[in-house]
Amino acid sequence: MSETVFDVALIGYGPAGATLANLLGQAGLSVVVLERDLDIYPLPRAIHFDGEVMRIIQATGLRAPVEAICRPGLKGMHFVNAAGETMLIRGGTTLNGPHGCANNYYFHQPELEQVLRDGVKRFASVDVRLQHEVTHIEDGAEHTTLAVTATCTQQTYTLKARYVVGCDGARSLVRKTIGTAMKDLGLHQPWLVFDVILKDGAPALPDHTVQHCNPTRPMTYCNVTGNRRRWEIMLMPGDDPANMVETETLWKLVSPWLKPEHAKVERAVIYTFHSIIAEVWRQGRLLLAGDAAHQTPPFLGQGMCAALRDVHNLAWKLEAIVKQGVDDALLDSYESERSPHVHAFIELAVRLGNIIQATDPEQASARDARFKTGQPEIFEFPSPRLGPGILQGQAPPVGQPFGQPRLTDGRLLDEHLGDHFAVIGRPNTLGTATESSKATWKAWHAVVLPSTDPTLGQWLDSHGVEAVMLRPDRYIMGMATSSTDLDNITACLPACSGRTGALTQCR
């Protein structure tokens, strides 16, 4: 193999690796993707993502084909007690949410991965190597060296990359190479995941998600897409895991809703739902993303969402380092921003899981009474702030995503902004910023967007500010009440050479 040094090597080609490959390929970085398997795993795994993830997919240019294989979750999640009474309905709306799309989507993971992989084919700078397993990683001062085996031929070789991102799952080799421990947040509960494909003539099933809050056997039912349906069934003390996945047992468990002649079993497997997070996400040129860095129980449907937020955070930083000459100390902000954010989602998922998994009859009865009063506090979907990093030290909404409104010209905001920093503000505030700030915007290829569109002006009015700076991942970096404030926010950006591109002025 040649001694070419790739900008980035990605280990693992699941949703996180494929999304990052699209983002980096779009940026023009040289990328090698190393995946030990030949084919996409054919069975269902993740089935849900949220509106922020659709916005990330939009950033890859793949929103339309992904929307074609998804269904929006318009009717929310219904919590039903042992008597079959609906106690509470969480979420669900036909309106677009803050990210310019539905708030929730359901999908079949193999179909999503195929769309993402097809998208990568657009980029000549991305070299995808299937059936290539990384066996050893050696980090160095100038680059990282990977020992690779082509498993179809058993040929071995080495390659070099400036940075390596481990999207290689729960058994991550990159994490083992870093040598980091995993912090345990306390949940280790086995559940049976049972996927079926309905046949013609099957009885009507709910078209929404149902949490069966029955203390004798908590269950979750999901309408996925098309004829795909899923039950997640909690294992109880005394259950034999081997018996639980037997066909006879499976049909007995779902007999209130479905009989064997009504559906084909696609998969039945027992998972232990974990809540863990890596203590170190970066060491030198090695970085972790997705399940390699954290694992969350599925009660919020946030496992894959967290992984795609990771790679969106990483993508613009790697591009800035490789293409714009930014010091790679910028990567120190990756863990500091993402780890607290993931931690907040995991903790909420654990708390929600504890409520759903209640098996003590008295506790379950008290829970049901709370549900019937409509107490929503545990179900309010969080928008946690990023941790400290490339942010101005201000209160929320700084550190949270900026919404994606549709502007008066018909385009969504991100269609104006692309994958750049953005400075949105009153024309006078933008015009009176210092020449130094304007030079920094130019070096970062920032989009300068005067707030002449009513939607943007209303946002500034509602927050009592004159300008806002957005990062390429659409998180708010800072808000300014004056041009001086805007200069101070700009000064927080790391120095870069700005050796490509030019200032974009949108009107």
Stockholm file with secondary structure:
# STOCKHOLM 1.0

chainA/1-507         MSETVFDVALIGYGPAGATLANLLGQAGLSVVVLERDLDIYPLPRAIHFDGEVMRIIQATGLRAPVEAICRPGLKGMHFVNAAGETMLIRGGTTLNGPHGCANNYYFHQPELEQVLRDGVKRFASVDVRLQHEVTHIEDGAEHTTLAVTATCTQQTYTLKARYVVGCDGARSLVRKTIGTAMKDLGLHQPWLVFDVILKDGAPALPDHTVQHCNPTRPMTYCNVTGNRRRWEIMLMPGDDPANMVETETLWKLVSPWLKPEHAKVERAVIYTFHSIIAEVWRQGRLLLAGDAAHQTPPFLGQGMCAALRDVHNLAWKLEAIVKQGVDDALLDSYESERSPHVHAFIELAVRLGNIIQATDPEQASARDARFKTGQPEIFEFPSPRLGPGILQGQAPPVGQPFGQPRLTDGRLLDEHLGDHFAVIGRPNTLGTATESSKATWKAWHAVVLPSTDPTLGQWLDSHGVEAVMLRPDRYIMGMATSSTDLDNITACLPACSGRTGALTQCR
#=GR chainA/1-507 SS CCCCEEEEEEECCSHHHHHHHHHHHHTTCCEEEEESCSSCCCSCCCCEEEHHHHHHHHHTTCHHHHHTTCEECCSCEEEEETTSCEEEEECCCSSCCTTSSCSEEECCHHHHHHHHHHHHTTCTTEEEEETEEEEEEEECSSCEEEEEEETTTTEEEEEEEEEEEECCCTTCHHHHHHTCCEEEEEEEEEEEEEEEEECTTCCCCCSSEEEEECTTSCEEEEECSTTEEEEEEECCTTCCHHHHTSHHHHHHHTTTTCCGGGEEEEEEEEEEEEEEEESCSEETTEEECGGGTEECCGGGSCHHHHHHHHHHHHHHHHHHHHHHCCCGGGGHHHHHHHHHHHHHHHHHHHHHHHHHTCCSHHHHHHHHHHHHTTCCGGGSCCCCCCCSSSSCSCCTTTTSBCCCCBCTTSCBHHHHHTTSCEEEECHHHHHTSCHHHHHHHHHTTCEEEETTSHHHHHHHHHHTCSEEEECTTSBEEEEESSHHHHHHHHTTSCCCCCCSCCCEECC
#=GC SS_cons         CCCCEEEEEEECCSHHHHHHHHHHHHTTCCEEEEESCSSCCCSCCCCEEEHHHHHHHHHTTCHHHHHTTCEECCSCEEEEETTSCEEEEECCCSSCCTTSSCSEEECCHHHHHHHHHHHHTTCTTEEEEETEEEEEEEECSSCEEEEEEETTTTEEEEEEEEEEEECCCTTCHHHHHHTCCEEEEEEEEEEEEEEEEECTTCCCCCSSEEEEECTTSCEEEEECSTTEEEEEEECCTTCCHHHHTSHHHHHHHTTTTCCGGGEEEEEEEEEEEEEEEESCSEETTEEECGGGTEECCGGGSCHHHHHHHHHHHHHHHHHHHHHHCCCGGGGHHHHHHHHHHHHHHHHHHHHHHHHHTCCSHHHHHHHHHHHHTTCCGGGSCCCCCCCSSSSCSCCTTTTSBCCCCBCTTSCBHHHHHTTSCEEEECHHHHHTSCHHHHHHHHHTTCEEEETTSHHHHHHHHHHTCSEEEECTTSBEEEEESSHHHHHHHHTTSCCCCCCSCCCEECC
//
